[in-house]
Amino acid sequence: MKKYTLKRIGTSLFTLLAILLVLFILMHLMPGSPFNDEKLNDDQRTVLYEKYGLDQPVPVQFVKYVGNMLRGDMGVSYNISKNTPILQLIESRLPISIRIGGCAVLIGAVAGLLLGLLAALKHDTIWDSLATVISVIGVSVPSYVFALALSYYFGFKLRWFPMLFSADTLFKSSVLPSVSLSMFTMASIARFTRSEMLEVLGSDYMLLAESKGVSGPALIFRHALRNALIPIITVLAPLIVDLMTGSLVVEKIFSIPGVGSLLVNAIQSNDYNVVIALSFIYSAMYIGIMLVVDILYGIIDPRIRLAKKGD
Amino acid sequence: MKRKKMTLAILLACSMMAGLVGCGGSDTAEAPADASGTEEASAEGAEGVSGEDLKVMIETPVESIDPQIGQDGTSFEVIADFTDGLMQMDADGQAVPAIAESYEVSDDGLTYTFHLREDAKWSNGTQVTAADFVFGWQRAVDPNNASEYSYMLSDIGQVKNAAEIIAGEKDKSELGVTAVDDTTLQVELNVPVSYFLSLMYFPTYYPVNEEFYNSCGDTFATSPETTLANGAFVLDSYEPAATSIHLSKNPDYYDADKVQLAGLSYQVIQDSQQALMSYQAGDLDTTLINGEQVDQVKDDPEFLSIGAGYMWYLSPNVRDVPELANLNIRKAMTMAIDREAITNDVLKDGSTPTYTAVPPQFAAGPDGSDFSEDQTKFSDVCTYDTAKAVEYWEKGLEELGVSEITLDMVLDADDAPQKVAQVLKEQWETTLPGLTLNLVVEPKKQRLQDMQEGNFQIGLTRWGPDYADPMTYLGMWVTDNSNNYGFWSNADYDAIIAECTTGDLCTDPEGRWAKLYEAEQIVMDEAVIFPLYTQCNAEMLSSKVTGVEYHPVALNRVYKNAVKAE
C-alpha cells in the first residue's frame, strides 16, 4: 500500500511539472502580448518587457518561473490588476468560488441522489420518465442558460433573490449561482444513481436481505444505496473540482469575484502569469482529488489494492 | 471490518465536501470587506448633505488605482473620483484650477508656475504640497515603473528631460519640475505646448505623497488603507480586480460644500442582460447597454447616447499592397461607403458618421469652435457618392491593368466591428465591380500586432483622443509613427506636424490651428484613412440623477457635481 501510494504521488508530481511546461509554451504561442495596446510605442514596450523579464528566451523564463514558484512567488499580474502578486489575487477569490461551487455540489448531489432513487424505485412509471427528462435537460442545457433564466424569474420578476453577487447578502446572493451550477451535477448523479440502484436492486444479496426479512427504508438505504454509492463517488470527485474552481461563465453573469471570472479576463488580456497560475492550481486540485480517490479505492475495496500488488 | 471501512470512506468523502463547502450565511465577516451598505454610507455622508450613493455599473474591473500605473478609462474615472490634479475638468471639458489656485505662463510659453491652494489636504491630514507633484511626475517617467502613459509627459507634455529619463539617459531628479516651496510648483517645457493645462487633469500628472508611498512599500494603491485621497471622495472598499468598489464623500475636501452625493458605489457587470435588468430593478442608477438592447429602450427618456471619443476608421496598407497604393482605388473605396447606413441601421447606439480625419466634439480651437464641426469640408474626397466611386474605381483598375481585385480586411472579433465589416463588404462588393473582400476576424491583440507589423491589407481599427487637441489624431500619420499602420509617408505632412509640435507655431495658436487644417486636408486628399464613425456609448441614467459630466477625453465620467434626488 505504501509503495502504491508513493508511486501515485510521484506520478502526480511529474504530471504537474509537465502541465506547467505545456502551459508555459501555450501561453507564449498565444497571439499578441500583454502589452499590445494601440497607445504603446516600441520604446515603452521594450521597457515593459525588460521590467517583467519577458525579453528573455522562453526556456530561461521557464526555469526562473519554476524557481520562483518553489519559493512561493507566482509573479505579478500584467493587466487585470497591474503589479498585484498573483497569490494575493487568488487568495481572496478562491474561497468565494469554492463556496459557490461547494454549495452547488451539495445541492446537486443531494437532489441527484433523491431523483435517482425515485427513478429506480418507481422503475418504469411516470416518475421514472419524469426523472429521466429532468436529468436529460440538466445534462444538455448549459449552466449559463439556467443562470440567465433563474436570474430573470427569481431575480428580476419575483425579486426573491438578488441578481448579482454581493458580500453583504452572501447567502441570498449565492443561491441563484449555486442552483444554476448544480443542475449538471444533479443530472449526472441522478442518472448514475438510477442505473447503479437498478443493478444493485436486482442482485442476489438484495434478494437474500429481503428473504431475511429486511424491508422498507433499511433495505433501501443500508443495503442498496450503500453499495450503489461507490461508483457515484467516482463520478462526483471530478465534478467537485470542476465546480469549485469556479464556473467561467456563471461567475461572469452574476458578477462573482471568483477565480473563474478572473481566468476569463486574464485570457482575454494575455495576462500570462494569472493564466498560468490559475490553470496550474486547477490542475493541481484535479490531480490531488484523483490521487485521494485512487488511495480511497484502495482503502474501500481491498481487491483494487491486491490487484495492484499482483502487477 | 469491511463495513467499518466503507463507513469511514463515506464519512471521509462527506467531510471533505463539507470542509470545502462551508455553506451557510453565518460567516459574512470572512468575505472581503465590501461595505457598500447604503445605510452606513448615508450615515457617513450625513454631514450637511442628505445625499444617497450613486450606483454605477462598470464593464470591466479597475486595472489599477495607482495614478501613474492606471491606463484605461475605468481606472482613470475611479482614480479621479478620489484624486484631484493641478487642474480638473469642468462640465465642458475645459481645464479649471483644482489643487492649483492660480498659475502663470512665461511669455515664451516654456515655464509654467502653479500656485497651490493651502487648504488641500490628503485624507491622512497632511497638506498636498508641490513636492507631491514632483514625486508623482518622477514616478511617471521612472523606467523602473514602466508606466504605460509615460509618453504623456515626454511626447505630449514635452516636460523637460522626460524623454531622456524614460530612455534611461538621465536621472529622474533631472525632470523639469521643481517644488520652489510647499505651494509653488514650476514646470519647464522643451517647447511651448498649447494644450498643456488640459493635460493636468490626466491621472498620470496627479500627485503622490512620497512619505506615504514609502510607508506602503510594494502595496501602494492596492487597498483603501494604502491609498490617499485629496479629491471629492474617499476610497473605502477596494481590492485588486474587485467586482465592487465603494467611495464615500470626503468631508475634508476643500470643495466639499459642492459635493452632493454621499458616496459612489461601483459594480462590475460583464453580462449586458444582467446589467440592464439590474438597472430596471433599481439596483443601478446608471449602466451601459449594448446595441441590441437599444431597440428595447430607445423611447425611454432615461436612455442616453454619450460620445465616447473613439473614431473608427479603415487603414489601407499603402506601402505593401499595390492595389491600395493606387489613389483612385482608395478614393473609390472611401466614397462607396454609406456611413449613415452603418450608424443608423447597424449600430443604432447614437454613433455618428464621420467624414474627417479628426472626429468632431473633442478639440476646440483658439476661438472656441470645434475643429471638425463641419463634416462636409472634405465632401469632394470623402462622402457617399456611388457614381463618383465607380468612376474612380474604373480609372484605378485601368491604371493597374486589372479587372478584379481581392482584398483581405482584418478586424476584431468583437460584436460591433464584425457587424460593421459585414455591411462594408456588402456595400463595397455591390458598388465596386470586380471587388472581393475577405473578412479576417482576429482577437484584438492579434489584429493590432498584425497591423503594427504591416501584416495586413486593410484594417478596421479605432483611436481615442488622449488630450483635447487635433494633434492626438494627426500625429498618427507621421512617417514611422507606430500607429501609422498603412506606412504612408509624406514629407510635407511631416513638416507641418513638426512645425506644430515643436516648431515656431507652438506660440501662435491661430496660425497653428490653420496649419493643422492643412495637414488634415492632405490626409483626406490622399485617402490615407477612410473615417467611418465616431463611437457613442448607449447608456441608461436614472431620471433622479443630474449633473453627471461626460467627456470623450481623459476622464469619461465625473461625479463631483452629480445630484441624486431622494
Boltz contact constraints between the chains, C-beta under 6 A:
constraints:
  - contact:
      token1: [A, 31]
      token2: [B, 446]
      max_distance: 6.0
  - contact:
      token1: [A, 32]
      token2: [B, 445]
      max_distance: 6.0
  - contact:
      token1: [A, 32]
      token2: [B, 446]
      max_distance: 6.0
  - contact:
      token1: [A, 32]
      token2: [B, 449]
      max_distance: 6.0
  - contact:
      token1: [A, 36]
      token2: [B, 445]
      max_distance: 6.0
  - contact:
      token1: [A, 36]
      token2: [B, 448]
      max_distance: 6.0
  - contact:
      token1: [A, 36]
      token2: [B, 449]
      max_distance: 6.0
  - contact:
      token1: [A, 38]
      token2: [B, 448]
      max_distance: 6.0
  - contact:
      token1: [A, 41]
      token2: [B, 482]
      max_distance: 6.0
  - contact:
      token1: [A, 42]
      token2: [B, 482]
      max_distance: 6.0
  - contact:
      token1: [A, 47]
      token2: [B, 143]
      max_distance: 6.0
  - contact:
      token1: [A, 47]
      token2: [B, 146]
      max_distance: 6.0
  - contact:
      token1: [A, 48]
      token2: [B, 146]
      max_distance: 6.0
  - contact:
      token1: [A, 51]
      token2: [B, 146]
      max_distance: 6.0
  - contact:
      token1: [A, 80]
      token2: [B, 241]
      max_distance: 6.0
  - contact:
      token1: [A, 81]
      token2: [B, 240]
      max_distance: 6.0
  - contact:
      token1: [A, 81]
      token2: [B, 241]
      max_distance: 6.0
  - contact:
      token1: [A, 82]
      token2: [B, 63]
      max_distance: 6.0
  - contact:
      token1: [A, 82]
      token2: [B, 64]
      max_distance: 6.0
  - contact:
      token1: [A, 82]
      token2: [B, 69]
      max_distance: 6.0
  - contact:
      token1: [A, 84]
      token2: [B, 240]
      max_distance: 6.0
  - contact:
      token1: [A, 89]
      token2: [B, 240]
      max_distance: 6.0
  - contact:
      token1: [A, 92]
      token2: [B, 32]
      max_distance: 6.0
  - contact:
      token1: [A, 92]
      token2: [B, 239]
      max_distance: 6.0
  - contact:
      token1: [A, 98]
      token2: [B, 20]
      max_distance: 6.0
  - contact:
      token1: [A, 99]
      token2: [B, 22]
      max_distance: 6.0
  - contact:
      token1: [A, 102]
      token2: [B, 20]
      max_distance: 6.0
  - contact:
      token1: [A, 102]
      token2: [B, 21]
      max_distance: 6.0
  - contact:
      token1: [A, 103]
      token2: [B, 23]
      max_distance: 6.0
  - contact:
      token1: [A, 106]
      token2: [B, 21]
      max_distance: 6.0
  - contact:
      token1: [A, 156]
      token2: [B, 277]
      max_distance: 6.0
  - contact:
      token1: [A, 156]
      token2: [B, 281]
      max_distance: 6.0
  - contact:
      token1: [A, 163]
      token2: [B, 274]
      max_distance: 6.0
  - contact:
      token1: [A, 163]
      token2: [B, 277]
      max_distance: 6.0
  - contact:
      token1: [A, 163]
      token2: [B, 278]
      max_distance: 6.0
  - contact:
      token1: [A, 167]
      token2: [B, 31]
      max_distance: 6.0
  - contact:
      token1: [A, 167]
      token2: [B, 32]
      max_distance: 6.0
  - contact:
      token1: [A, 167]
      token2: [B, 34]
      max_distance: 6.0
  - contact:
      token1: [A, 168]
      token2: [B, 37]
      max_distance: 6.0
  - contact:
      token1: [A, 170]
      token2: [B, 25]
      max_distance: 6.0
  - contact:
      token1: [A, 170]
      token2: [B, 28]
      max_distance: 6.0
  - contact:
      token1: [A, 170]
      token2: [B, 31]
      max_distance: 6.0
  - contact:
      token1: [A, 171]
      token2: [B, 25]
      max_distance: 6.0
  - contact:
      token1: [A, 233]
      token2: [B, 13]
      max_distance: 6.0
  - contact:
      token1: [A, 252]
      token2: [B, 270]
      max_distance: 6.0
  - contact:
      token1: [A, 253]
      token2: [B, 271]
      max_distance: 6.0
  - contact:
      token1: [A, 253]
      token2: [B, 274]
      max_distance: 6.0
  - contact:
      token1: [A, 255]
      token2: [B, 243]
      max_distance: 6.0
  - contact:
      token1: [A, 255]
      token2: [B, 268]
      max_distance: 6.0
  - contact:
      token1: [A, 255]
      token2: [B, 269]
      max_distance: 6.0
  - contact:
      token1: [A, 257]
      token2: [B, 243]
      max_distance: 6.0
  - contact:
      token1: [A, 270]
      token2: [B, 445]
      max_distance: 6.0
  - contact:
      token1: [A, 296]
      token2: [B, 9]
      max_distance: 6.0
  - contact:
      token1: [A, 300]
      token2: [B, 9]
      max_distance: 6.0
